[in-house]
């Protein structure tokens, strides 16, 4: 499942780091004692270097930028791009406001699959402030998606030179190292992420958000049992936290525990019926459990709340496929591929639907491209049937 996790300063960070995390292959054997020795002592007060401090001149710029963010919440990333571009061109805005607008613009381009434009927007943010670790981290994520592993490692390393406790930079650099077959370096960065999480928890053992953060990082490293334990601890600290139920449900799904997944996603929606991501996750869990009609209803609800949510179109395409609604599956998967033409799950799913419709030429092309982008895609789909 693709989900939106940890609350951060910019939306990019909370999605980007999990998408990178699920790319990390296989289990990781960690030497915990070594990891602690190599990890800086991070303070809970450690924050991004460039703090937002709105001033009078920012009012119009902030208004336009906020309008763009509201569009983005509905999945209209092209609308946010237009508004953030306008915000950057307005006179009188302070460097802080321009920095935030540029970072949000980079995020929007990323969601639209326009990675060079996303990198350019991150460059604008760095021209406003050359010493912000999140800006280097954001550009590193863009470079990773643009298959620039050398630049990814370089920018993540720059982020860590500014803030050695920037976990997302370790996650990003780890994924790039693994893509470059530098498994030792990747494993070391994975260990640092968990060590930082654990250090924060030791400082404040009653902060639910710290358990959530460690759970997300453990899930990204495929340590699902540990992630479930941390999400359960967060729920015990705040039983009304919808995000914690959603997150634990995702971890259950990763272990194939779809009944537990559905129960948690239902609890999340009961607590927050406007959470499109939870509706989407419920859709996937129900589909895996074989309840296809309710799965379709849940996917439709997710897309009603966020009409341009690409993850949600991909999920509905999967339900279409299981319901043998092949024409609809081609359409839903096509919505995803119109923005991200390299996304292997949608390519493979569309290929299967085309095959069922007798369109063997397009089917072969889509399936071959999917397998080139993700050699494990056929196995992953077979597990879901």
VOSESE-360762 format. One record per residue (C-alpha): x, y, z; residue number from 1. Coordinates in Angstrom, 2 decimals. Layout:
+---------+---------+---------+-----+
:       u :       v :       w :   n :
+---------+---------+---------+-----+
:       X :       Y :       Z : NUM :
...
+---------+---------+---------+-----+
//
This chain:
+---------+---------+---------+-----+
:       u :       v :       w :   n :
+---------+---------+---------+-----+
:    0.00 :    0.00 :    0.00 :   1 :
:    1.05 :    3.52 :   -0.60 :   2 :
:    0.18 :    5.68 :    2.37 :   3 :
:    0.84 :    9.11 :    3.76 :   4 :
:    2.69 :    8.91 :    7.02 :   5 :
:    4.69 :   10.98 :    9.45 :   6 :
:    3.68 :   14.61 :    9.96 :   7 :
:    6.55 :   16.80 :    8.84 :   8 :
:    7.12 :   20.41 :    7.83 :   9 :
:    6.45 :   19.63 :    4.18 :  10 :
:    4.09 :   17.08 :    2.71 :  11 :
:    6.84 :   15.75 :    0.47 :  12 :
:    8.83 :   14.42 :    3.38 :  13 :
:    6.01 :   12.34 :    4.81 :  14 :
:    5.27 :   10.58 :    1.50 :  15 :
:    8.70 :   10.53 :    0.00 :  16 :
:   10.46 :    8.75 :    2.80 :  17 :
:    7.95 :    5.90 :    2.92 :  18 :
:    8.02 :    5.43 :   -0.84 :  19 :
:   11.78 :    5.22 :   -0.58 :  20 :
:   11.49 :    2.92 :    2.42 :  21 :
:    9.42 :    0.32 :    0.60 :  22 :
:   12.10 :    0.21 :   -2.08 :  23 :
:   14.60 :   -1.16 :    0.45 :  24 :
:   14.82 :   -4.84 :   -0.36 :  25 :
:   15.02 :   -7.65 :    2.13 :  26 :
:   15.65 :   -7.77 :    5.85 :  27 :
:   18.42 :   -5.81 :    7.50 :  28 :
:   20.75 :   -7.32 :   10.07 :  29 :
:   21.71 :   -4.53 :   12.44 :  30 :
:   24.45 :   -4.24 :   15.03 :  31 :
:   22.58 :   -2.05 :   17.50 :  32 :
:   25.57 :   -1.27 :   19.68 :  33 :
:   27.61 :   -0.09 :   16.72 :  34 :
:   24.70 :    1.97 :   15.43 :  35 :
:   24.35 :    3.83 :   18.73 :  36 :
:   28.05 :    4.63 :   18.77 :  37 :
:   27.94 :    6.03 :   15.24 :  38 :
:   24.74 :    8.08 :   15.68 :  39 :
:   24.79 :   11.64 :   17.07 :  40 :
:   22.90 :   12.43 :   20.26 :  41 :
:   19.82 :   14.10 :   18.84 :  42 :
:   17.69 :   16.51 :   20.84 :  43 :
:   13.92 :   16.55 :   20.72 :  44 :
:   14.19 :   20.28 :   20.12 :  45 :
:   16.18 :   19.69 :   16.93 :  46 :
:   14.22 :   21.49 :   14.17 :  47 :
:   14.78 :   22.59 :   10.58 :  48 :
:   17.18 :   25.50 :   10.32 :  49 :
:   14.86 :   27.80 :    8.43 :  50 :
:   11.99 :   28.59 :   10.75 :  51 :
:    8.77 :   30.06 :    9.40 :  52 :
:    8.18 :   33.57 :   10.71 :  53 :
:    5.30 :   35.20 :    8.85 :  54 :
:    5.40 :   38.98 :    8.46 :  55 :
:    2.96 :   41.57 :    7.13 :  56 :
:    4.33 :   41.43 :    3.59 :  57 :
:    3.58 :   37.71 :    3.47 :  58 :
:   -0.20 :   38.02 :    3.75 :  59 :
:   -1.03 :   37.94 :    0.04 :  60 :
:    1.65 :   35.38 :   -0.76 :  61 :
:    0.49 :   33.15 :    2.08 :  62 :
:   -3.12 :   33.42 :    0.93 :  63 :
:   -2.27 :   32.31 :   -2.61 :  64 :
:    0.04 :   29.53 :   -1.39 :  65 :
:   -2.58 :   28.26 :    1.06 :  66 :
:   -5.17 :   28.13 :   -1.72 :  67 :
:   -2.77 :   25.90 :   -3.65 :  68 :
:   -2.32 :   23.59 :   -0.69 :  69 :
:   -6.08 :   23.19 :   -0.36 :  70 :
:   -6.21 :   22.12 :   -4.00 :  71 :
:   -3.39 :   19.66 :   -3.35 :  72 :
:   -5.37 :   18.02 :   -0.54 :  73 :
:   -7.93 :   17.06 :   -3.19 :  74 :
:   -5.23 :   15.76 :   -5.50 :  75 :
:   -5.22 :   18.77 :   -7.84 :  76 :
:   -1.46 :   19.14 :   -7.97 :  77 :
:   -1.56 :   21.13 :  -11.21 :  78 :
:   -3.69 :   23.71 :   -9.39 :  79 :
:   -1.15 :   23.92 :   -6.60 :  80 :
:    1.64 :   24.36 :   -9.14 :  81 :
:   -0.19 :   27.34 :  -10.62 :  82 :
:   -0.82 :   28.92 :   -7.23 :  83 :
:    2.68 :   28.33 :   -5.84 :  84 :
:    4.20 :   29.76 :   -9.04 :  85 :
:    2.02 :   32.83 :   -8.56 :  86 :
:    3.05 :   33.07 :   -4.91 :  87 :
:    6.72 :   33.09 :   -5.90 :  88 :
:    6.10 :   35.98 :   -8.32 :  89 :
:    4.23 :   38.23 :   -5.88 :  90 :
:    6.21 :   41.28 :   -4.71 :  91 :
:    7.16 :   41.94 :   -1.11 :  92 :
:    7.16 :   38.42 :    0.27 :  93 :
:    9.83 :   37.61 :    2.82 :  94 :
:   12.49 :   34.96 :    2.17 :  95 :
:   10.72 :   32.62 :    4.61 :  96 :
:    7.50 :   32.69 :    2.62 :  97 :
:    9.32 :   32.28 :   -0.68 :  98 :
:   11.20 :   29.31 :    0.75 :  99 :
:    8.01 :   27.56 :    1.80 : 100 :
:    6.32 :   28.29 :   -1.54 : 101 :
:    9.29 :   26.85 :   -3.44 : 102 :
:    9.30 :   23.71 :   -1.29 : 103 :
:    5.57 :   23.20 :   -1.82 : 104 :
:    6.04 :   23.76 :   -5.55 : 105 :
:    8.74 :   21.08 :   -5.61 : 106 :
:    6.34 :   18.73 :   -3.81 : 107 :
:    3.56 :   19.40 :   -6.31 : 108 :
:    5.82 :   18.77 :   -9.31 : 109 :
:    6.92 :   15.52 :   -7.66 : 110 :
:    3.31 :   14.33 :   -7.40 : 111 :
:    2.85 :   15.18 :  -11.08 : 112 :
:    5.89 :   13.08 :  -11.98 : 113 :
:    7.80 :   16.13 :  -13.25 : 114 :
:   11.05 :   15.42 :  -11.50 : 115 :
:   13.34 :   17.91 :  -13.32 : 116 :
:   10.85 :   20.69 :  -12.50 : 117 :
:   10.72 :   19.48 :   -8.90 : 118 :
:   14.53 :   19.67 :   -8.72 : 119 :
:   14.43 :   23.21 :  -10.17 : 120 :
:   11.92 :   24.28 :   -7.50 : 121 :
:   14.15 :   22.82 :   -4.79 : 122 :
:   17.02 :   24.81 :   -6.30 : 123 :
:   14.89 :   27.96 :   -5.84 : 124 :
:   14.37 :   27.08 :   -2.19 : 125 :
:   18.11 :   26.61 :   -1.73 : 126 :
:   18.82 :   29.98 :   -3.34 : 127 :
:   16.59 :   31.49 :   -0.64 : 128 :
:   18.47 :   29.64 :    2.08 : 129 :
:   21.57 :   27.60 :    1.34 : 130 :
:   21.74 :   26.12 :    4.84 : 131 :
:   18.43 :   24.28 :    5.24 : 132 :
:   18.82 :   20.53 :    5.59 : 133 :
:   15.24 :   19.82 :    4.49 : 134 :
:   15.81 :   21.61 :    1.19 : 135 :
:   18.78 :   19.38 :    0.41 : 136 :
:   16.77 :   16.35 :    1.53 : 137 :
:   13.85 :   17.34 :   -0.68 : 138 :
:   16.12 :   17.78 :   -3.69 : 139 :
:   17.70 :   14.41 :   -2.92 : 140 :
:   14.29 :   12.72 :   -3.11 : 141 :
:   13.63 :   14.40 :   -6.45 : 142 :
:   17.01 :   13.26 :   -7.74 : 143 :
:   16.31 :    9.71 :   -6.57 : 144 :
:   13.07 :    9.67 :   -8.53 : 145 :
:   14.97 :   11.10 :  -11.50 : 146 :
:   17.45 :    8.18 :  -11.22 : 147 :
:   20.36 :   10.45 :  -10.29 : 148 :
:   21.86 :    8.28 :   -7.55 : 149 :
:   25.14 :   10.16 :   -7.32 : 150 :
:   23.38 :   13.50 :   -6.80 : 151 :
:   20.96 :   11.87 :   -4.36 : 152 :
:   23.81 :   10.62 :   -2.17 : 153 :
:   25.58 :   13.98 :   -2.43 : 154 :
:   22.56 :   16.05 :   -1.40 : 155 :
:   21.52 :   13.68 :    1.38 : 156 :
:   25.07 :   13.89 :    2.70 : 157 :
:   24.91 :   17.71 :    2.58 : 158 :
:   21.66 :   17.60 :    4.54 : 159 :
:   23.32 :   15.45 :    7.19 : 160 :
:   26.33 :   17.75 :    7.39 : 161 :
:   23.92 :   20.55 :    8.35 : 162 :
:   21.71 :   18.42 :   10.62 : 163 :
:   23.15 :   15.02 :   11.61 : 164 :
:   19.75 :   14.09 :   13.05 : 165 :
:   17.85 :   14.48 :    9.74 : 166 :
:   16.37 :   11.00 :    9.59 : 167 :
:   14.81 :   11.43 :    6.17 : 168 :
:   18.24 :   12.09 :    4.69 : 169 :
:   19.46 :    8.75 :    6.04 : 170 :
:   16.40 :    7.02 :    4.54 : 171 :
:   16.94 :    8.64 :    1.16 : 172 :
:   20.67 :    7.98 :    1.11 : 173 :
:   20.10 :    4.37 :    2.19 : 174 :
:   17.77 :    3.78 :   -0.76 : 175 :
:   20.30 :    5.33 :   -3.16 : 176 :
:   23.13 :    3.25 :   -1.72 : 177 :
:   21.04 :    0.11 :   -2.13 : 178 :
:   20.22 :    1.05 :   -5.72 : 179 :
:   23.98 :    1.34 :   -6.29 : 180 :
:   24.52 :   -2.09 :   -4.64 : 181 :
:   26.36 :   -0.51 :   -1.70 : 182 :
:   24.59 :   -2.71 :    0.83 : 183 :
:   26.96 :   -2.05 :    3.73 : 184 :
:   26.47 :    1.71 :    3.54 : 185 :
:   22.72 :    1.27 :    3.17 : 186 :
:   22.50 :   -0.99 :    6.20 : 187 :
:   24.48 :    1.49 :    8.28 : 188 :
:   22.08 :    4.32 :    7.39 : 189 :
:   19.08 :    2.11 :    8.22 : 190 :
:   20.57 :    1.46 :   11.65 : 191 :
:   21.08 :    5.18 :   12.26 : 192 :
:   17.42 :    5.91 :   11.53 : 193 :
:   16.19 :    3.46 :   14.19 : 194 :
:   18.87 :    4.58 :   16.65 : 195 :
:   17.70 :    8.21 :   16.35 : 196 :
:   14.09 :    7.12 :   16.86 : 197 :
:   15.03 :    5.11 :   19.93 : 198 :
:   17.01 :    8.02 :   21.36 : 199 :
:   14.01 :   10.31 :   21.01 : 200 :
:   11.74 :    7.77 :   22.73 : 201 :
:   14.19 :    7.46 :   25.62 : 202 :
:   13.99 :   11.23 :   26.09 : 203 :
:   10.18 :   11.24 :   26.19 : 204 :
:    8.69 :    7.75 :   26.57 : 205 :
:    5.09 :    9.03 :   26.70 : 206 :
:    5.06 :   10.88 :   23.37 : 207 :
:    2.86 :    8.88 :   20.97 : 208 :
:    4.30 :   10.65 :   17.93 : 209 :
:    7.76 :    9.27 :   18.64 : 210 :
:    6.42 :    5.70 :   18.60 : 211 :
:    4.58 :    6.52 :   15.38 : 212 :
:    7.78 :    7.82 :   13.79 : 213 :
:    9.76 :    4.74 :   14.77 : 214 :
:    6.95 :    2.52 :   13.55 : 215 :
:    7.01 :    4.18 :   10.12 : 216 :
:   10.77 :    3.73 :    9.89 : 217 :
:   10.55 :    0.08 :   10.98 : 218 :
:    7.85 :   -0.50 :    8.38 : 219 :
:   10.06 :    1.09 :    5.72 : 220 :
:   12.75 :   -1.43 :    6.69 : 221 :
:   10.20 :   -4.29 :    6.54 : 222 :
:   10.32 :   -4.89 :   10.30 : 223 :
:    6.58 :   -5.28 :   10.49 : 224 :
:    6.30 :   -6.92 :   13.92 : 225 :
:    8.28 :   -4.10 :   15.52 : 226 :
:    6.23 :   -1.50 :   13.64 : 227 :
:    2.98 :   -3.08 :   14.84 : 228 :
:    4.26 :   -3.00 :   18.41 : 229 :
:    5.11 :    0.70 :   18.16 : 230 :
:    1.80 :    1.63 :   16.53 : 231 :
:    0.02 :   -0.35 :   19.26 : 232 :
:    1.93 :    1.63 :   21.90 : 233 :
:    0.86 :    4.88 :   20.19 : 234 :
:   -2.76 :    3.72 :   20.23 : 235 :
:   -2.52 :    2.90 :   23.93 : 236 :
:   -1.31 :    6.47 :   24.54 : 237 :
:   -4.09 :    7.95 :   22.41 : 238 :
:   -6.95 :    5.58 :   21.51 : 239 :
:   -8.58 :    8.29 :   19.37 : 240 :
:   -5.65 :    8.70 :   16.98 : 241 :
:   -7.04 :    7.69 :   13.58 : 242 :
:   -3.62 :    7.82 :   11.93 : 243 :
:   -2.23 :    5.25 :   14.37 : 244 :
:   -4.97 :    2.75 :   13.47 : 245 :
:   -4.41 :    3.44 :    9.76 : 246 :
:   -0.66 :    2.92 :   10.14 : 247 :
:   -1.03 :   -0.32 :   12.12 : 248 :
:   -3.49 :   -1.56 :    9.52 : 249 :
:   -0.91 :   -0.97 :    6.79 : 250 :
:    1.64 :   -2.98 :    8.75 : 251 :
:   -0.86 :   -5.80 :    9.25 : 252 :
:   -1.53 :   -5.82 :    5.50 : 253 :
:    2.19 :   -6.11 :    4.80 : 254 :
:    2.17 :   -9.33 :    6.85 : 255 :
:   -0.91 :  -10.62 :    5.01 : 256 :
:   -3.16 :  -10.14 :    8.08 : 257 :
:   -6.02 :   -8.63 :    6.11 : 258 :
:   -8.76 :   -9.14 :    8.71 : 259 :
:   -6.71 :   -7.19 :   11.24 : 260 :
:   -6.00 :   -4.60 :    8.55 : 261 :
:   -9.70 :   -4.13 :    7.78 : 262 :
:  -10.53 :   -3.82 :   11.48 : 263 :
:   -7.93 :   -1.09 :   11.96 : 264 :
:   -8.87 :    0.82 :    8.81 : 265 :
:  -12.52 :    0.70 :    9.90 : 266 :
:  -11.51 :    2.11 :   13.29 : 267 :
:   -9.52 :    4.87 :   11.55 : 268 :
:  -12.50 :    5.86 :    9.41 : 269 :
:  -14.82 :    5.80 :   12.42 : 270 :
:  -12.51 :    8.33 :   14.06 : 271 :
:  -11.97 :   10.40 :   10.88 : 272 :
:  -14.40 :    9.81 :    8.05 : 273 :
:  -12.67 :   12.44 :    5.88 : 274 :
:   -9.38 :   10.53 :    5.70 : 275 :
:   -9.14 :    9.55 :    2.03 : 276 :
:   -5.99 :    7.52 :    2.67 : 277 :
:   -7.75 :    5.36 :    5.26 : 278 :
:  -10.65 :    4.74 :    2.86 : 279 :
:   -8.13 :    3.70 :    0.21 : 280 :
:   -6.34 :    1.38 :    2.62 : 281 :
:   -9.69 :   -0.12 :    3.63 : 282 :
:  -10.42 :   -0.67 :   -0.06 : 283 :
:   -7.19 :   -2.61 :   -0.50 : 284 :
:   -7.67 :   -4.64 :    2.66 : 285 :
:  -11.22 :   -5.62 :    1.71 : 286 :
:  -10.08 :   -6.55 :   -1.80 : 287 :
:   -7.37 :   -8.80 :   -0.40 : 288 :
:   -9.93 :  -10.35 :    1.96 : 289 :
:  -12.25 :  -11.03 :   -0.99 : 290 :
:  -15.01 :   -8.52 :   -0.14 : 291 :
:  -14.95 :   -6.86 :   -3.56 : 292 :
:  -18.22 :   -4.92 :   -3.46 : 293 :
:  -17.35 :   -3.17 :   -0.20 : 294 :
:  -13.81 :   -2.69 :   -1.49 : 295 :
:  -15.13 :   -0.86 :   -4.55 : 296 :
:  -17.37 :    1.33 :   -2.39 : 297 :
:  -14.38 :    2.25 :   -0.21 : 298 :
:  -12.21 :    3.10 :   -3.22 : 299 :
:  -15.00 :    5.27 :   -4.61 : 300 :
:  -15.23 :    7.09 :   -1.27 : 301 :
:  -11.46 :    7.73 :   -1.32 : 302 :
:  -11.70 :    9.17 :   -4.83 : 303 :
:  -14.72 :   11.30 :   -3.85 : 304 :
:  -12.64 :   12.84 :   -1.07 : 305 :
:   -9.52 :   13.18 :   -3.26 : 306 :
:  -10.55 :   12.92 :   -6.94 : 307 :
:   -7.02 :   13.10 :   -8.29 : 308 :
:   -5.41 :   10.68 :   -5.85 : 309 :
:   -3.22 :    8.46 :   -8.00 : 310 :
:   -2.80 :    5.82 :   -5.30 : 311 :
:   -6.57 :    5.61 :   -5.09 : 312 :
:   -6.99 :    5.12 :   -8.85 : 313 :
:   -4.39 :    2.36 :   -8.72 : 314 :
:   -6.27 :    0.66 :   -5.88 : 315 :
:   -9.58 :    0.87 :   -7.73 : 316 :
:   -7.90 :   -0.54 :  -10.82 : 317 :
:   -6.82 :   -3.52 :   -8.72 : 318 :
:  -10.42 :   -4.03 :   -7.52 : 319 :
:  -11.67 :   -3.67 :  -11.11 : 320 :
:   -9.23 :   -6.39 :  -12.13 : 321 :
:  -10.38 :   -8.77 :   -9.39 : 322 :
:  -14.04 :   -8.08 :  -10.33 : 323 :
:  -13.20 :   -8.72 :  -14.01 : 324 :
:  -14.24 :   -5.18 :  -14.93 : 325 :
:  -11.37 :   -5.08 :  -17.40 : 326 :
:  -12.35 :   -1.96 :  -19.35 : 327 :
:  -12.72 :    0.02 :  -16.13 : 328 :
:   -9.37 :   -1.36 :  -14.90 : 329 :
:   -7.64 :   -0.10 :  -18.06 : 330 :
:   -9.15 :    3.33 :  -17.39 : 331 :
:   -8.20 :    3.50 :  -13.71 : 332 :
:   -4.66 :    2.28 :  -14.29 : 333 :
:   -4.41 :    4.68 :  -17.24 : 334 :
:   -5.20 :    7.61 :  -14.93 : 335 :
:   -2.12 :    6.74 :  -12.90 : 336 :
:    0.10 :    6.15 :  -15.91 : 337 :
:   -0.89 :    9.47 :  -17.48 : 338 :
:    1.03 :   11.11 :  -14.63 : 339 :
:    3.65 :    8.46 :  -13.84 : 340 :
:    4.15 :    6.31 :  -16.97 : 341 :
:    6.82 :    4.19 :  -15.27 : 342 :
:    4.75 :    3.03 :  -12.26 : 343 :
:    5.16 :   -0.75 :  -12.41 : 344 :
:    2.02 :   -1.88 :  -10.50 : 345 :
:   -0.29 :    0.12 :  -12.77 : 346 :
:    1.60 :   -0.99 :  -15.88 : 347 :
:    1.33 :   -4.64 :  -14.90 : 348 :
:   -2.31 :   -4.36 :  -13.85 : 349 :
:   -3.24 :   -2.62 :  -17.07 : 350 :
:   -1.35 :   -5.26 :  -19.01 : 351 :
:   -3.37 :   -8.02 :  -17.34 : 352 :
:   -6.62 :   -6.20 :  -18.09 : 353 :
:   -5.60 :   -5.66 :  -21.73 : 354 :
:   -4.69 :   -9.33 :  -21.99 : 355 :
:   -8.17 :  -10.31 :  -20.74 : 356 :
:   -9.71 :   -7.98 :  -23.34 : 357 :
:   -7.69 :   -9.62 :  -26.12 : 358 :
:   -5.41 :   -6.60 :  -26.71 : 359 :
:   -2.25 :   -8.70 :  -26.79 : 360 :
:    0.06 :   -6.10 :  -28.36 : 361 :
:   -0.56 :   -3.42 :  -25.70 : 362 :
:   -0.67 :   -6.06 :  -22.97 : 363 :
:    2.76 :   -7.40 :  -23.89 : 364 :
:    4.23 :   -3.91 :  -24.01 : 365 :
:    2.83 :   -2.94 :  -20.60 : 366 :
:    3.82 :   -6.16 :  -18.86 : 367 :
:    7.34 :   -6.13 :  -20.28 : 368 :
:    7.82 :   -2.50 :  -19.22 : 369 :
:    6.48 :   -3.27 :  -15.73 : 370 :
:    8.86 :   -6.21 :  -15.32 : 371 :
:   11.75 :   -4.08 :  -16.51 : 372 :
:   10.92 :   -1.41 :  -13.92 : 373 :
:   10.29 :   -3.94 :  -11.14 : 374 :
:   11.56 :   -7.52 :  -11.65 : 375 :
:    9.41 :   -8.71 :   -8.71 : 376 :
:    6.12 :   -7.31 :   -9.99 : 377 :
:    4.73 :  -10.61 :  -11.31 : 378 :
:    5.44 :  -12.33 :   -8.00 : 379 :
:    3.85 :   -9.47 :   -6.06 : 380 :
:    0.68 :   -9.64 :   -8.16 : 381 :
:    0.50 :  -13.43 :   -7.84 : 382 :
:    0.50 :  -13.10 :   -4.03 : 383 :
:   -2.55 :  -10.85 :   -4.24 : 384 :
:   -4.69 :  -13.20 :   -6.33 : 385 :
+---------+---------+---------+-----+
//
